[in-house]
Amino acid sequence: MKLYFVRHGQTLGNMTRDYSTTAHDVLSPKGVEQAEQLAERLAKYEFDFIYSSPLERAVKTIAPYLQRNGRKAELWPELSEGCWQQEWDAPVPKRKQQATPLTVDEELRSLFHWEENASFPHEDEVYQESVQRLAQGQEKLLARHAGQKGNILLVGHWYQTSRTIEALMALPRANYERFHHSNTGLSYLYQRKDGRFVLEFLNRTS
């Protein structure tokens, strides 16, 4: 199994450092440009499977590549960003409402598919829930592809990608800075015959 991880392009939140509104998920003008450049950079790779976070910043980052190459990506809620800013021991809230079902803007919908009944993480998801969700994503990935040949592209986020690489390499959880990912930074991890994962390169941006 060969895994390629890419972080989404720059968002308005990344640009302004203001994550207090929903606009923080929108790609900035630079982020839109980065998405186009990423499509060119990825052209030299051949991917057997493409999985993406369903959050807007990830969807619109990989969309140019999918459009140019006639590909579709599967949306995984498990690849959404984790709540790393929150208190680690915050209690899990009791919710009366179901999570919002997955959806994609009409003009991009033909580029993506997802499992029936899949939904976005709860807006008030706490740290412990995000840790569990990311772990489910790792288990899902291994259940589908462990020990198999194939190139897999995962489109996601800084913290989520860092945690996933740590888990696959069986490393103790550390500060999220361990595997820093710039916007549209690309990393490559492969699985050896003995099952261990090796990080070949980290955070390439060109």
ZAVEX-449970 format. One line per 5 residues: number of its first residue (from 0); their letters; for each residue z, x, y of N, C-alpha, C. Coordinates in nm, 4 decimals. Atoms other than C-alpha are relative to their C-alpha. Example, Ala and Ser with C-alpha at 12.3 -4.5 7.8 and 13.67 -1.06 7.14 Angstrom:
BEGIN
0 = AS = 0.0000/0.0890/-0.1190/0.7800/1.2300/-0.4500/0.0000/0.0900/0.1200 | -0.0060/-0.0820/-0.1190/0.7140/1.3670/-0.1060/0.0730/-0.0770/0.1090
END
This chain:
BEGIN
0 = MKLYF = 0.0000/0.0836/-0.1190/0.0000/0.0000/0.0000/0.0000/0.0877/0.1248 | 0.0093/-0.0736/-0.1255/-0.1021/0.1323/0.3400/0.0231/-0.0978/0.1141 | -0.0412/0.0912/-0.1052/0.0618/-0.0290/0.6418/-0.0264/0.0589/0.1376 | 0.0230/-0.0376/-0.1387/-0.0536/-0.0105/1.0012/0.0758/-0.1001/0.0878 | -0.0783/0.0830/-0.0901/0.1815/-0.1414/1.2681/-0.0512/0.0200/0.1424
5 = VRHGQ = 0.0397/-0.0111/-0.1402/0.0688/-0.2196/1.6216/0.0862/-0.0939/0.0835 | -0.0775/0.0830/-0.0927/0.2764/-0.3457/1.9117/-0.0960/-0.0705/0.0956 | 0.0792/0.0776/-0.0950/0.1422/-0.6097/2.1502/-0.0246/0.0769/0.1301 | 0.0303/-0.0594/-0.1290/-0.0089/-0.5221/2.4871/0.1078/-0.0300/0.1033 | -0.0989/0.0175/-0.1068/0.1860/-0.5040/2.8113/0.0045/-0.1464/0.0455
10 = TLGNM = -0.0185/0.1365/-0.0484/0.3293/-0.8389/2.9230/0.0509/0.0020/0.1436 | -0.0583/0.0107/-0.1337/0.4432/-0.9646/3.2615/0.1461/0.0413/-0.0036 | -0.1394/-0.0422/0.0143/0.7947/-0.9117/3.1317/0.0136/0.1501/-0.0074 | -0.0020/-0.1464/0.0071/0.7238/-0.5491/3.0395/-0.0255/0.0606/0.1374 | 0.0412/-0.0533/-0.1300/0.5669/-0.4974/3.3831/0.1103/-0.0147/0.1043
15 = TRDYS = -0.0988/0.0290/-0.1043/0.8433/-0.6557/3.5924/0.1440/0.0218/-0.0453 | -0.1337/-0.0088/0.0597/1.1411/-0.6124/3.3572/0.0787/-0.1298/0.0166 | -0.0629/0.1312/-0.0130/1.2121/-0.9809/3.4149/-0.0378/-0.0831/-0.1220 | 0.0244/0.0748/0.1226/1.2469/-1.1599/3.0820/0.0677/-0.1374/0.0041 | -0.0768/0.1234/-0.0157/1.4201/-1.4667/3.2221/-0.0849/-0.1261/-0.0051
20 = TTAHD = 0.0871/0.1172/0.0028/1.1156/-1.6972/3.2176/-0.0990/0.0115/-0.1156 | 0.0969/-0.0009/0.1096/0.8564/-1.7959/2.9587/-0.1226/0.0832/0.0346 | 0.1159/-0.0796/-0.0416/0.5965/-1.6063/3.1629/0.0076/0.1432/-0.0509 | -0.0132/-0.1378/0.0477/0.7353/-1.2822/3.0218/-0.0853/0.0232/-0.1245 | 0.0788/-0.0122/0.1231/0.5319/-1.3541/2.7042/-0.1494/0.0128/0.0283
25 = VLSPK = 0.1414/-0.0022/-0.0379/0.2009/-1.3564/2.8956/-0.0461/0.1440/0.0218 | 0.0533/-0.1340/-0.0228/-0.0156/-1.0431/2.8874/-0.0293/0.0210/0.1475 | 0.0336/-0.0387/-0.1366/-0.0422/-0.8665/3.2215/-0.1474/0.0393/0.0051 | 0.1385/-0.0500/-0.0064/-0.3856/-0.7586/3.3516/-0.0185/0.1293/-0.0789 | 0.0078/-0.1238/0.0781/-0.3123/-0.4168/3.2006/0.0055/-0.0317/-0.1492
30 = GVEQA = -0.0109/0.0375/0.1399/-0.2134/-0.5849/2.8732/-0.1306/-0.0553/-0.0546 | 0.1306/0.0526/0.0406/-0.5455/-0.7711/2.8596/-0.0975/0.1152/-0.0231 | 0.0858/-0.1173/0.0153/-0.7246/-0.4401/2.9109/0.0370/0.0789/-0.1249 | -0.0456/-0.0717/0.1194/-0.5119/-0.2761/2.6408/-0.0479/-0.0700/-0.1269 | 0.0458/0.0752/0.1171/-0.6068/-0.5545/2.3972/-0.1476/0.0283/-0.0272
35 = EQLAE = 0.1419/-0.0315/0.0166/-0.9770/-0.4864/2.4572/-0.0178/0.1425/-0.0522 | 0.0078/-0.1388/0.0456/-0.9241/-0.1138/2.4128/0.0482/0.0133/-0.1438 | -0.0507/-0.0024/0.1370/-0.7249/-0.1756/2.0949/-0.1085/-0.0439/-0.0971 | 0.1091/0.0467/0.0861/-1.0194/-0.3665/1.9488/-0.0972/0.1132/-0.0296 | 0.0885/-0.1157/0.0198/-1.2304/-0.0551/1.9983/0.0660/0.1044/-0.0886
40 = RLAKY = -0.0713/-0.1004/0.0784/-0.9636/0.1745/1.8529/0.0097/-0.0392/-0.1471 | -0.0160/0.0462/0.1383/-0.9193/-0.0395/1.5419/-0.1320/-0.0078/-0.0753 | 0.1318/0.0132/0.0630/-1.2930/-0.0464/1.4751/-0.0231/0.1049/-0.1084 | 0.0203/-0.1062/0.0989/-1.2672/0.2777/1.2751/0.0796/-0.0231/-0.1281 | -0.0803/0.0311/0.1190/-1.0240/0.1185/1.0267/-0.0588/-0.1215/-0.0716
45 = EFDFI = 0.0358/0.1177/0.0785/-1.0909/-0.1285/0.7486/0.1279/-0.0619/-0.0544 | -0.1226/0.0672/0.0405/-0.8148/-0.3814/0.6917/-0.0310/-0.1092/-0.1023 | 0.0144/0.1031/0.1021/-0.7836/-0.5927/0.3793/0.0782/-0.1255/0.0362 | -0.0846/0.1118/-0.0410/-0.5105/-0.8114/0.5286/0.0484/0.0257/0.1424 | -0.0505/-0.0093/-0.1367/-0.4035/-0.8819/0.8864/0.1046/-0.1086/0.0189
50 = YSSPL = -0.1097/0.0931/-0.0253/-0.0680/-1.0418/0.9654/0.0490/0.0212/0.1429 | -0.0401/-0.0101/-0.1393/0.0526/-1.1197/1.3168/0.1213/-0.0866/0.0300 | -0.1021/0.0851/-0.0609/0.3563/-1.2438/1.4988/-0.0706/-0.1183/0.0666 | 0.0633/0.1156/-0.0645/0.2831/-1.5960/1.6293/0.0251/-0.0087/0.1496 | -0.0289/0.0048/-0.1435/0.4161/-1.5180/1.9773/-0.1257/0.0335/0.0800
55 = ERAVK = 0.1236/-0.0094/-0.0777/0.1533/-1.5365/2.2508/-0.0428/0.1437/0.0249 | 0.0361/-0.1376/-0.0339/0.1677/-1.1674/2.3423/-0.0633/0.0731/-0.1173 | 0.0601/-0.0620/0.1187/0.0853/-1.0658/1.9844/-0.1343/-0.0641/-0.0323 | 0.1229/0.0732/0.0312/-0.1774/-1.3348/1.9261/-0.1141/0.0439/0.0914 | 0.1058/-0.0335/-0.0954/-0.3693/-1.2477/2.2429/-0.0310/0.1499/0.0026
60 = TIAPY = 0.0299/-0.1426/0.0125/-0.3428/-0.8751/2.1730/-0.1010/0.0249/-0.1109 | 0.0891/-0.0254/0.1135/-0.5188/-0.8937/1.8369/-0.1254/-0.0862/0.0046 | 0.1147/0.0914/-0.0046/-0.7603/-1.1754/1.9291/-0.1330/0.0704/0.0278 | 0.1304/-0.0651/-0.0233/-1.0326/-0.9462/2.0752/-0.0538/0.0717/-0.1232 | 0.0436/-0.0671/0.1223/-1.0418/-0.7427/1.7538/-0.0523/-0.1020/-0.1009
65 = LQRNG = 0.0417/0.1026/0.0956/-1.0650/-1.0565/1.5402/-0.1343/-0.0599/0.0406 | 0.1243/0.0594/-0.0484/-1.3404/-1.2020/1.7572/-0.1194/0.0930/-0.0225 | 0.1104/-0.0960/0.0115/-1.5517/-0.8861/1.7512/-0.0405/0.0235/-0.1449 | 0.0265/-0.0356/0.1390/-1.5238/-0.8421/1.3765/-0.0063/-0.1191/-0.0951 | 0.0095/0.1179/0.0850/-1.5355/-1.1989/1.2502/0.1137/-0.0117/-0.1000
70 = RKAEL = -0.1154/0.0009/0.0893/-1.1867/-1.1715/1.1025/0.0985/-0.1097/0.0391 | -0.1096/0.0916/-0.0263/-0.8877/-1.4037/1.0745/0.1308/0.0690/-0.0364 | -0.1329/-0.0548/0.0279/-0.5199/-1.3139/1.0820/0.0929/-0.1129/-0.0412 | -0.1016/0.0975/0.0397/-0.2321/-1.4928/0.9150/0.1230/0.0181/0.0881 | -0.1181/-0.0053/-0.0844/0.0585/-1.5777/1.1430/0.1265/-0.0063/-0.0851
75 = WPELS = -0.1284/-0.0044/0.0703/0.4025/-1.4848/1.0116/0.1129/-0.0141/0.1013 | -0.1171/0.0103/-0.0877/0.7103/-1.6163/1.1959/0.0966/0.1170/-0.0197 | -0.0905/-0.1123/0.0305/0.8962/-1.3310/1.0245/-0.0305/0.1238/0.0838 | 0.0382/-0.1146/-0.0814/0.7079/-1.0861/1.2496/0.0310/-0.0196/0.1480 | -0.0403/0.0216/-0.1391/0.8384/-1.2414/1.5721/0.1084/0.1003/0.0384
80 = EGCWQ = -0.0974/-0.0985/-0.0464/1.0586/-1.0194/1.7852/0.1417/-0.0417/-0.0379 | -0.1404/0.0251/0.0287/1.4266/-0.9867/1.6923/0.0820/-0.0031/0.1274 | -0.0852/0.0163/-0.1185/1.7073/-1.0728/1.9337/0.0927/0.1195/0.0166 | -0.0793/-0.1226/-0.0062/1.8218/-0.7148/1.9821/0.0918/0.0048/0.1218 | -0.0821/-0.0057/-0.1206/1.9680/-0.7870/2.3284/0.1325/-0.0733/-0.0159
85 = QEWDA = -0.1167/0.0857/0.0121/2.2300/-1.0285/2.1956/0.1147/0.0692/-0.0732 | -0.1178/-0.0515/0.0696/2.5799/-0.9702/2.0632/-0.0225/-0.0077/-0.1513 | 0.0266/-0.0076/0.1427/2.5669/-0.8641/1.6993/0.0816/-0.1010/-0.0800 | -0.0878/0.0888/0.0766/2.8511/-1.0948/1.5958/0.0010/-0.1421/0.0554 | 0.0064/0.1359/-0.0541/2.7442/-1.4082/1.7842/-0.0125/-0.1011/-0.1146
90 = PVPKR = 0.0066/0.0985/0.1093/2.8016/-1.7166/1.5634/-0.1332/-0.0738/-0.0008 | 0.1234/0.0765/0.0139/2.5035/-1.9060/1.4293/0.0259/-0.1432/0.0457 | -0.0250/0.1354/-0.0513/2.4783/-2.2338/1.6245/-0.0427/-0.1082/-0.0987 | 0.0397/0.1166/0.0796/2.4612/-2.5731/1.4570/-0.1040/-0.0770/0.0813 | 0.1097/0.0607/-0.0736/2.1305/-2.7272/1.5560/-0.0305/-0.1407/-0.0518
95 = KQQAT = 0.0385/0.1362/0.0359/2.0252/-3.0911/1.5611/-0.1516/-0.0139/-0.0079 | 0.1447/0.0105/-0.0035/1.6555/-3.0254/1.6250/-0.0643/0.1066/-0.0875 | 0.0764/-0.0940/0.0798/1.3983/-2.8594/1.4027/-0.0695/0.1007/0.0916 | 0.0738/-0.0998/-0.0763/1.2200/-2.5439/1.5146/-0.1406/-0.0529/0.0313 | 0.1326/0.0435/-0.0426/0.8840/-2.5853/1.6917/-0.1061/0.0462/-0.0997
100 = PLTVD = 0.1063/-0.0399/0.0949/0.5879/-2.5892/1.4471/-0.0947/0.1012/0.0638 | 0.0948/-0.0986/-0.0496/0.3425/-2.3016/1.4791/-0.1234/-0.0679/0.0579 | 0.1248/0.0456/-0.0590/0.0450/-2.3579/1.7040/-0.0612/0.1154/0.0775 | 0.0731/-0.1012/-0.0752/-0.2197/-2.1494/1.8817/-0.0920/-0.0725/0.0970 | 0.0917/0.0603/-0.0961/-0.4264/-2.2214/2.1909/-0.1316/-0.0368/-0.0674
105 = EELRS = 0.1196/0.0548/0.0634/-0.7334/-2.4246/2.1005/-0.1129/0.1015/-0.0100 | 0.1145/-0.0918/-0.0015/-0.9824/-2.1540/2.1988/0.0164/0.1169/-0.0964 | -0.0247/-0.1108/0.0926/-0.8190/-1.9035/1.9603/0.0339/-0.0482/-0.1406 | -0.0524/0.0543/0.1260/-0.7228/-2.1346/1.6744/-0.0839/0.0409/-0.1211 | 0.0875/-0.0345/0.1129/-1.0239/-2.0437/1.4593/0.0238/0.1421/-0.0509
110 = LFHWE = -0.0239/-0.1396/0.0370/-0.9006/-1.6824/1.4478/0.1253/0.0176/-0.0856 | -0.1295/-0.0123/0.0666/-0.5684/-1.7589/1.2799/0.0217/-0.1123/-0.1018 | -0.0457/0.1028/0.0921/-0.4178/-1.9444/0.9883/0.1449/0.0284/-0.0323 | -0.1424/-0.0167/0.0299/-0.0602/-1.9968/0.8726/0.0407/-0.0987/-0.1069 | -0.0493/0.0840/0.1080/0.1434/-2.1522/0.5983/0.0388/-0.1379/0.0526
115 = ENASF = -0.0380/0.1365/-0.0380/0.2001/-2.5260/0.6059/0.1496/-0.0055/0.0288 | -0.1396/0.0182/-0.0429/0.5245/-2.6206/0.7820/0.0618/0.1250/0.0620 | -0.0532/-0.1188/-0.0673/0.5601/-2.2741/0.9388/0.0383/-0.0357/0.1432 | -0.0476/0.0319/-0.1341/0.7472/-2.2751/1.2687/0.0412/0.1255/0.0739 | -0.0510/-0.1097/-0.0809/0.8446/-2.0495/1.5555/0.1505/0.0137/-0.0234
120 = PHEDE = -0.1460/-0.0119/0.0037/1.1977/-1.9048/1.5477/0.0621/-0.0879/0.1090 | -0.0686/0.0803/-0.1002/1.4498/-2.1193/1.7352/0.0126/0.0783/0.1307 | -0.0103/-0.0659/-0.1298/1.4576/-2.0439/2.1072/0.1379/0.0613/0.0214 | -0.1364/-0.0519/-0.0154/1.8337/-1.9906/2.0822/0.0430/0.0807/-0.1230 | -0.0307/-0.0821/0.1168/1.8102/-1.7716/1.7713/0.0975/0.1116/0.0386
125 = VYQES = -0.0970/-0.1053/-0.0264/2.1060/-1.5332/1.7539/-0.0320/0.1224/-0.0858 | 0.0319/-0.1282/0.0623/2.1106/-1.1741/1.6336/0.0030/-0.0075/-0.1521 | -0.0125/0.0053/0.1455/2.2298/-1.2459/1.2806/-0.1168/-0.0759/-0.0639 | 0.1150/0.0739/0.0516/1.9510/-1.4989/1.2335/-0.1264/0.0848/0.0041 | 0.1200/-0.0823/-0.0107/1.6876/-1.2553/1.3563/0.0002/0.1113/-0.1035
130 = VQRLA = -0.0111/-0.1028/0.1037/1.8161/-0.9853/1.1210/-0.0418/-0.0571/-0.1352 | 0.0345/0.0653/0.1263/1.7873/-1.2265/0.8303/-0.1492/-0.0313/-0.0056 | 0.1420/0.0335/-0.0036/1.4394/-1.3369/0.9393/-0.0867/0.1241/-0.0190 | 0.0771/-0.1230/0.0169/1.3120/-0.9795/0.9674/0.0089/0.0498/-0.1437 | -0.0157/-0.0399/0.1405/1.4538/-0.9043/0.6224/-0.0879/-0.0859/-0.0904
135 = QGQEK = 0.0868/0.0879/0.0782/1.2668/-1.2060/0.4849/-0.1461/0.0439/0.0128 | 0.1353/-0.0503/-0.0189/0.9479/-1.0634/0.6348/-0.0273/0.1223/-0.0851 | 0.0149/-0.1200/0.0829/1.0038/-0.7325/0.4590/-0.0127/-0.0376/-0.1469 | 0.0060/0.0453/0.1388/1.0668/-0.9096/0.1287/-0.1342/-0.0664/-0.0299 | 0.1286/0.0690/0.0154/0.7563/-1.1225/0.1764/-0.1139/0.1005/-0.0118
140 = LLARH = 0.1018/-0.1042/0.0023/0.5456/-0.8143/0.2462/-0.0011/0.0721/-0.1342 | -0.0097/-0.0717/0.1275/0.6712/-0.6333/-0.0633/-0.0395/-0.0894/-0.1171 | 0.0340/0.0916/0.1083/0.6365/-0.9403/-0.2823/-0.1512/-0.0164/-0.0134 | 0.1455/0.0178/0.0034/0.2702/-0.9716/-0.1880/-0.0749/0.1288/-0.0334 | 0.0843/-0.1192/0.0009/0.1625/-0.6092/-0.1753/0.0598/0.1269/-0.0603
145 = AGQKG = -0.0609/-0.1229/0.0509/0.4098/-0.3573/-0.3219/-0.0758/0.0545/-0.1196 | 0.0670/-0.0656/0.1109/0.2378/-0.1081/-0.5496/-0.1485/-0.0263/-0.0085 | 0.1425/0.0327/0.0038/-0.1077/-0.2418/-0.4677/-0.0773/0.0853/0.0996 | 0.0857/-0.0694/-0.0946/-0.4009/-0.0767/-0.2969/-0.0382/-0.0978/0.1112 | 0.0433/0.0860/-0.1099/-0.5173/-0.2050/0.0382/0.0598/0.0440/0.1315
150 = NILLV = -0.0443/-0.0308/-0.1360/-0.4881/-0.1539/0.4121/0.0464/-0.1282/0.0668 | -0.0613/0.1181/-0.0586/-0.2604/-0.3965/0.5906/0.0354/0.0285/0.1455 | -0.0337/-0.0113/-0.1416/-0.2342/-0.4434/0.9675/0.1040/-0.1056/0.0347 | -0.1048/0.0904/-0.0449/0.0843/-0.5946/1.1089/0.0108/0.0098/0.1518 | -0.0016/0.0048/-0.1458/0.0801/-0.7012/1.4729/0.1316/-0.0616/0.0448
155 = GHWYQ = -0.1314/0.0519/-0.0342/0.4218/-0.7392/1.6263/0.0600/0.0592/0.1256 | -0.0830/-0.0316/-0.1157/0.6895/-0.6043/1.8534/0.0770/0.1303/-0.0233 | -0.0698/-0.1279/0.0074/0.8925/-0.2939/1.9280/0.1181/-0.0062/-0.0975 | -0.1210/0.0032/0.0818/1.2292/-0.3875/1.7776/-0.0316/-0.0429/-0.1429 | 0.0344/0.0502/0.1341/1.0829/-0.5846/1.4860/-0.0685/0.1078/-0.0833
160 = TSRTI = 0.0707/-0.1064/0.0721/0.8510/-0.2973/1.3916/0.0948/0.1130/-0.0369 | -0.0954/-0.1074/0.0269/1.1272/-0.0382/1.4214/0.0901/-0.0344/-0.1178 | -0.0872/0.0435/0.1098/1.3572/-0.2388/1.1935/-0.0744/-0.0038/-0.1325 | 0.0775/0.0091/0.1234/1.0794/-0.2951/0.9407/-0.0273/0.1376/-0.0581 | 0.0252/-0.1362/0.0477/0.9874/0.0736/0.9184/0.1277/0.0604/-0.0566
165 = EALMA = -0.1291/-0.0494/0.0494/1.3552/0.1637/0.8811/0.0296/-0.0539/-0.1398 | -0.0333/0.0640/0.1275/1.4022/-0.0841/0.5982/-0.0902/0.0501/-0.1117 | 0.0932/-0.0448/0.1028/1.0892/0.0211/0.4101/0.0264/0.1447/-0.0399 | -0.0290/-0.1397/0.0290/1.1898/0.3867/0.4364/0.1436/0.0200/-0.0490 | -0.1388/-0.0033/0.0493/1.5454/0.2991/0.3220/0.0889/0.0859/0.0890
170 = LPRAN = -0.0814/-0.0731/-0.0964/1.6971/0.4462/0.6386/0.1109/-0.0902/0.0521 | -0.1061/0.0823/-0.0583/2.0302/0.3309/0.7840/-0.0434/-0.0520/0.1362 | 0.0381/0.0596/-0.1265/1.9940/0.0994/1.0808/0.0531/0.0840/0.1156 | -0.0373/-0.0833/-0.1146/1.9984/0.2945/1.4062/-0.0378/-0.0725/0.1273 | 0.0450/0.0537/-0.1267/1.9372/0.2350/1.7723/-0.1495/-0.0263/-0.0064
175 = YERFH = 0.1417/0.0361/0.0108/1.6007/0.0644/1.8196/-0.0926/0.1059/0.0587 | 0.0821/-0.1069/-0.0561/1.4789/0.3763/2.0025/-0.0542/0.0934/-0.1085 | 0.0399/-0.0960/0.1037/1.4375/0.5587/1.6688/-0.1517/0.0029/-0.0193 | 0.1454/0.0089/0.0173/1.0800/0.4371/1.6222/-0.0595/-0.0702/0.1218 | 0.0505/0.0575/-0.1245/0.9658/0.3823/1.9778/-0.1472/-0.0377/-0.0142
180 = HSNTG = 0.1396/0.0426/-0.0017/0.6428/0.1865/2.0199/-0.0386/-0.0424/0.1409 | 0.0561/0.0408/-0.1278/0.4523/0.1726/2.3458/-0.0889/-0.1212/-0.0224 | 0.0913/0.1132/0.0121/0.2337/-0.1276/2.4186/-0.1307/0.0447/-0.0637 | 0.1149/-0.0280/0.0877/-0.0529/-0.1233/2.1618/0.0116/0.1349/-0.0704 | -0.0208/-0.1196/0.0807/0.1012/0.1853/1.9993/-0.0203/-0.0321/-0.1471
185 = LSYLY = 0.0349/0.0216/0.1405/-0.0197/0.2217/1.6394/0.0720/0.1013/-0.0885 | -0.0679/-0.0865/0.0954/0.1805/0.3619/1.3473/-0.0523/-0.0271/-0.1409 | 0.0541/0.0111/0.1368/0.0864/0.4256/0.9847/0.1036/0.0461/-0.1007 | -0.0978/-0.0226/0.1054/0.3119/0.4102/0.6814/-0.0692/-0.0269/-0.1334 | 0.0617/0.0263/0.1303/0.2004/0.4451/0.3198/0.1037/0.0099/-0.1106
190 = QRKDG = -0.0913/0.0022/0.1134/0.3668/0.3849/-0.0155/-0.0488/0.0962/-0.1077 | 0.0348/-0.0955/0.1048/0.3710/0.6667/-0.2707/0.0070/-0.0673/-0.1368 | -0.0010/0.0540/0.1357/0.3321/0.6162/-0.6447/0.1415/-0.0275/-0.0502 | -0.1376/0.0231/0.0429/0.7093/0.6413/-0.6854/0.0666/-0.1143/0.0765 | -0.0521/0.1146/-0.0735/0.7521/0.3463/-0.4484/0.0540/0.0328/0.1375
195 = RFVLE = -0.0546/-0.0388/-0.1300/0.8843/0.5452/-0.1521/-0.1068/-0.0102/0.1085 | 0.0906/0.0096/-0.1136/0.7338/0.4991/0.1922/0.0086/0.1258/0.0858 | 0.0092/-0.1190/-0.0832/0.6188/0.7873/0.4104/-0.0668/-0.0378/0.1320 | 0.0569/0.0254/-0.1321/0.5542/0.7697/0.7853/-0.0986/0.1123/0.0316 | 0.1044/-0.0996/-0.0236/0.2233/0.9465/0.8494/-0.0169/0.0294/0.1489
200 = FLNRT = 0.0012/-0.0218/-0.1449/0.2024/0.8931/1.2259/0.0664/-0.1167/0.0698 | -0.0799/0.0966/-0.0745/0.3940/0.7059/1.4926/-0.0521/-0.0162/0.1422 | 0.0234/0.0346/-0.1392/0.2962/0.5295/1.8156/-0.1221/0.0683/0.0609 | 0.1245/-0.0510/-0.0587/-0.0606/0.6478/1.8660/-0.0539/-0.1037/0.0986 | 0.0505/0.0905/-0.1021/-0.2006/0.5000/2.1842/-0.1443/0.0315/0.0400
205 = S = 0.1408/-0.0308/-0.0275/-0.5506/0.6474/2.1747/-0.0701/0.0361/-0.1311
END
